[in-house]
Amino acid sequence: MDNSQQKWLESLPKVELHLHLEGAIPLETLWQLAQKYGGDPEVPNRAALLQKFTFKDFPHFLETWHWKNQFIREYDDFTFFAEAVARDLFAQKIRYAEVFYSPGDFERYNLKTQEITAAIRKGLERVPETRIALIADLVRDREPAKAAVTLREVNEVRDLGVIGVGLGGSEHKFPAALFKGVFAEARHLGLHITAHAGEAAGAESVWDAVEILKVERVGHGIRAVEDEKVLDILVERQIPLEVCPISNVCTGVVISMKEHPIRRLFDRGVAVTINTDDPKMFGNTLAQEYASLMNMFGFTKNEIKGLILKAIDSSWLSSNEKLALKTEFNSQPD
């Protein structure tokens, strides 16, 4: 890819639908948080912190995720890093993002969902140029009863820009069916729903997310390619996948970018969107994600533009808000 194409990708206004707030903390910000709490003797400097984010497999990634979160212990920490994340998104020309946050992960520090949400919103509001909506991750690894409590707490603060709930964590250990009642209640409350599936578990987990949880979108979903019937459902219903190619390589879900099924999913007619997942843990940006598609799979400029438009369409914005974003995007030069 020549320099002009890279600059074009960086200049495009973008939308992201699968981004974990705690996985998007800039490394300098995370370093400051770590030092606040005494750091880790095995991570003595910033270079070691960067090296920490090299993963053997998906379980190792989850282990590192929890290691990182030990440096978030007070409400002010959420405000501090939320502002840093928003500034980073603004620098990337991400105009709108629907961002996961995981309040249940901080129960160990006696932090409350409502106050965590307020602290995050306080930080995000310091960067009004990028609009960020929140999706509360109910986290599979916590039992369904605890997920139900988090759901009720989230519903109390939805006026702080919480638009939906998701289900991340150890997909390979905790199937979607365990959370059927919780997600039924979320739908009853009028919250949007998505769930991680088809990442650490196979096509059956995508099927369960769609048929049991009745999600509006699927987080990742790439292992749907293992079952043509699941692909048929995704195409027929046009259920968007929140695909995160570089993440999938970094966590070992796919062996290499060359082996990633994104081109097959796209050509099959699946509604795919492109996202970064945990960009400061994987060292990726949304522009780099699009560049990898062009370099590895021959995606054209028009196809990249189509992916961004699909992300706008797949968002949970109102019709008028989607139209405004599309108008801005379509006004960009080639």
C-alpha positions in Angstrom: 0.0 0.0 0.0 1.4 3.4 -1.0 1.5 6.3 1.4 -1.4 8.1 -0.3 -3.7 5.2 0.3 -2.7 5.0 4.0 -3.3 8.8 4.4 -6.7 8.3 2.7 -7.7 5.7 5.2 -6.6 7.8 8.1 -8.5 10.8 6.8 -11.8 9.0 6.5 -14.5 9.7 9.2 -15.1 6.3 10.8 -17.5 4.4 13.0 -16.6 1.6 15.4 -19.0 -0.8 16.9 -16.8 -3.3 18.8 -14.4 -1.6 21.1 -13.7 -2.4 24.7 -13.0 0.8 26.7 -10.6 -0.9 29.1 -8.7 -2.4 26.2 -8.4 1.0 24.5 -6.5 2.7 27.3 -3.4 4.4 25.7 -0.3 2.8 27.0 1.1 6.0 28.6 -2.2 6.4 30.5 -2.1 2.8 31.6 1.5 3.2 32.7 0.5 6.2 34.9 -2.4 4.2 36.4 0.0 1.3 37.1 2.5 3.6 38.8 -0.3 5.1 41.0 -0.8 1.6 42.5 2.8 0.6 42.8 3.2 -1.1 39.4 4.3 -4.6 38.8 7.9 -5.7 39.5 7.8 -7.9 36.4 6.8 -4.8 34.3 9.5 -2.3 35.2 9.2 0.1 32.3 7.0 1.1 29.3 8.8 -1.3 27.0 8.0 -4.2 29.3 4.4 -3.0 29.4 4.2 -3.1 25.6 5.7 -6.6 25.6 3.2 -7.7 28.2 0.6 -7.5 25.5 1.8 -10.5 23.5 -0.5 -13.4 23.8 -0.1 -17.2 23.6 -3.8 -17.9 23.0 -7.2 -16.6 23.9 -7.2 -17.7 27.6 -3.8 -15.9 28.0 -5.3 -12.8 26.6 -8.2 -12.9 29.1 -5.6 -13.5 31.9 -3.7 -10.4 30.8 -7.0 -8.4 30.6 -7.6 -9.1 34.2 -4.0 -8.3 35.1 -4.4 -4.9 33.5 -7.6 -4.1 35.3 -5.9 -4.3 38.7 -4.7 -0.8 38.1 -8.2 0.6 37.9 -9.5 0.9 41.5 -11.1 4.3 41.9 -13.9 6.1 40.1 -11.4 8.9 39.2 -9.4 6.3 37.3 -12.3 5.7 35.0 -12.7 9.4 34.3 -9.0 9.7 33.7 -8.7 6.9 31.1 -12.1 7.5 29.5 -10.9 11.0 28.5 -7.7 9.5 27.1 -9.6 6.9 25.1 -11.9 9.6 23.6 -9.0 11.8 22.6 -7.3 8.9 20.9 -10.5 8.1 19.0 -10.9 11.7 18.0 -7.3 11.7 16.6 -8.2 8.7 14.5 -11.3 10.5 13.1 -13.7 8.1 14.7 -16.8 10.2 14.7 -19.0 7.7 16.6 -18.4 4.6 18.6 -20.5 2.1 20.6 -18.1 1.0 23.3 -18.2 -1.8 25.8 -17.3 -1.4 29.4 -17.3 -4.1 32.1 -18.4 -2.8 35.5 -18.6 -6.3 37.0 -14.9 -6.7 36.6 -14.4 -4.1 39.3 -16.6 -5.6 42.0 -13.4 -6.7 43.7 -12.7 -3.0 44.5 -16.3 -2.4 45.8 -17.0 -0.1 42.9 -20.7 0.3 41.9 -22.0 0.1 38.3 -23.8 3.4 38.5 -20.8 5.3 39.8 -18.5 3.7 37.3 -20.8 4.7 34.5 -21.0 8.3 35.7 -17.3 8.5 36.0 -16.8 7.2 32.5 -19.3 9.6 31.1 -17.6 12.5 32.9 -14.3 11.7 31.1 -16.0 11.1 27.7 -17.8 14.5 27.9 -14.4 16.2 27.9 -14.0 15.3 24.3 -17.3 16.3 22.6 -15.9 16.0 19.1 -16.3 12.2 19.3 -19.7 10.8 20.3 -19.5 7.6 22.3 -22.4 5.4 23.4 -21.9 2.7 26.1 -22.7 -1.0 26.0 -22.4 -2.7 29.4 -20.7 -6.1 29.1 -22.5 -8.5 31.5 -19.4 -10.8 31.3 -20.0 -14.6 31.0 -17.6 -15.5 33.7 -19.9 -14.0 36.3 -22.9 -16.1 37.1 -26.2 -15.2 35.4 -27.6 -13.9 38.8 -24.8 -11.4 39.0 -25.3 -10.4 35.3 -29.0 -9.8 36.2 -28.0 -7.5 39.0 -25.6 -5.6 36.6 -28.4 -5.3 34.1 -30.7 -3.7 36.7 -28.0 -1.3 37.8 -27.2 -0.3 34.2 -30.9 0.4 33.5 -30.8 2.9 36.4 -28.2 5.0 34.6 -29.1 4.6 30.9 -29.6 8.3 30.7 -25.8 8.5 30.8 -25.6 7.1 27.3 -25.9 3.4 28.0 -27.7 2.0 24.9 -27.3 -1.7 25.3 -25.7 -4.8 26.9 -23.2 -7.3 25.6 -21.8 -10.7 26.7 -18.0 -11.0 26.6 -15.6 -13.2 28.6 -14.9 -16.9 28.4 -17.2 -17.9 25.6 -15.7 -21.4 25.4 -16.7 -22.0 29.1 -20.1 -20.3 29.5 -22.6 -20.9 26.7 -25.2 -18.3 25.8 -28.1 -20.4 27.0 -27.1 -19.6 30.6 -28.0 -16.0 30.0 -31.3 -16.4 28.1 -33.4 -14.9 30.9 -31.1 -12.0 31.5 -31.1 -11.0 27.8 -34.9 -11.4 27.6 -35.1 -8.9 30.4 -32.7 -6.6 28.6 -35.0 -6.7 25.5 -38.0 -6.0 27.8 -36.3 -2.9 29.2 -35.7 -1.7 25.6 -31.9 -2.0 25.6 -30.1 -3.1 22.5 -28.2 -6.4 22.7 -25.1 -8.0 21.3 -23.0 -10.9 22.4 -19.5 -12.3 21.7 -19.8 -15.5 19.8 -17.9 -17.5 17.2 -14.6 -16.3 18.6 -13.3 -18.7 21.2 -16.1 -21.2 20.4 -17.5 -22.5 17.1 -20.4 -21.8 14.9 -22.8 -23.3 17.4 -22.1 -20.3 19.7 -23.2 -17.9 16.9 -26.4 -19.9 16.4 -27.1 -19.7 20.2 -26.5 -16.0 20.3 -28.9 -15.5 17.4 -31.6 -18.1 18.3 -31.4 -18.1 22.1 -30.3 -14.6 23.1 -31.9 -13.0 19.9 -29.1 -10.6 19.5 -29.2 -7.7 17.1 -25.5 -8.0 16.3 -22.8 -10.7 16.9 -19.4 -9.8 18.4 -16.8 -11.4 16.2 -18.8 -14.2 14.7 -16.1 -15.3 12.3 -16.4 -19.0 13.1 -19.8 -19.0 11.5 -17.9 -20.1 8.4 -17.7 -23.5 10.0 -21.4 -24.1 9.4 -23.2 -23.2 6.2 -26.6 -23.2 7.9 -25.4 -20.5 10.3 -24.1 -18.5 7.4 -27.5 -18.8 5.7 -29.2 -17.4 8.8 -26.8 -14.5 9.0 -27.2 -13.6 5.3 -31.0 -14.1 5.3 -31.6 -12.0 8.4 -28.7 -9.6 7.7 -27.5 -9.8 11.3 -24.3 -7.7 11.5 -21.0 -9.2 12.6 -18.6 -7.0 14.6 -15.5 -8.5 13.0 -12.0 -7.7 14.5 -9.4 -9.2 12.2 -6.2 -8.1 13.9 -7.5 -9.1 17.3 -8.3 -12.6 16.0 -4.7 -13.0 14.9 -3.3 -11.6 18.1 -5.3 -14.0 20.3 -4.7 -17.0 18.1 -8.3 -17.4 17.0 -7.0 -17.6 13.5 -3.4 -18.6 12.7 -2.6 -15.6 10.5 -4.2 -12.7 8.7 -4.0 -14.8 5.5 -6.2 -17.4 7.1 -8.8 -14.9 8.3 -12.3 -15.6 6.8 -13.3 -11.9 6.4 -13.2 -12.1 2.6 -15.3 -15.2 2.5 -17.9 -13.7 4.9 -18.0 -10.5 2.9 -18.3 -12.3 -0.5 -21.0 -14.6 1.0 -23.2 -11.5 1.7 -22.9 -11.5 5.5 -23.3 -8.0 6.9 -19.8 -7.4 8.3 -18.4 -4.4 10.1 -14.7 -3.9 10.9 -13.5 -3.0 14.4 -10.4 -3.0 16.6 -11.7 -4.8 19.8 -8.8 -3.9 22.3 -6.6 -1.7 20.2 -4.0 -0.8 22.8 -3.5 -4.4 23.7 -3.2 -5.4 20.1 -1.4 -2.3 18.7 -3.9 -1.7 16.0 -6.0 1.2 14.7 -9.1 1.2 12.6 -7.2 2.6 9.6 -4.7 -0.3 10.0 -7.6 -2.8 10.0 -8.8 -1.4 6.7 -5.2 -1.3 5.3 -4.8 -5.0 6.1 -8.0 -5.8 4.2 -6.7 -4.0 1.2 -3.2 -5.5 1.4 -4.1 -9.1 2.2 -7.5 -9.6 0.6 -7.6 -7.0 -2.2 -10.4 -4.9 -0.8 -11.0 -1.9 -3.0 -11.5 1.7 -1.9 -15.2 1.3 -2.8 -15.4 -1.9 -0.7 -13.8 -0.1 2.3 -16.2 2.7 1.9 -19.0 0.2 1.9 -17.8 -1.4 5.1 -17.9 2.0 6.8 -21.4 2.7 5.5 -22.4 -0.8 6.8 -21.0 0.1 10.2 -23.2 3.3 10.2 -26.2 1.2 9.1 -25.5 -1.4 11.8 -25.2 1.1 14.6 -27.9 1.8 17.1 -28.2 5.5 16.1 -31.6 6.9 15.0 -32.3 7.1 11.2 -31.7 10.8 11.2 -28.3 10.4 13.0 -27.3 7.7 10.5 -28.2 10.0 7.6 -26.1 12.8 9.0 -23.1 10.5 9.4 -23.5 9.1 5.9 -23.8 12.6 4.5 -20.5 13.6 6.2 -18.8 10.4 5.0 -20.0 10.7 1.4 -18.7 14.2 1.2 -15.1 12.9 1.6 -12.8 13.0 -1.4 -11.3 9.8 -2.9 
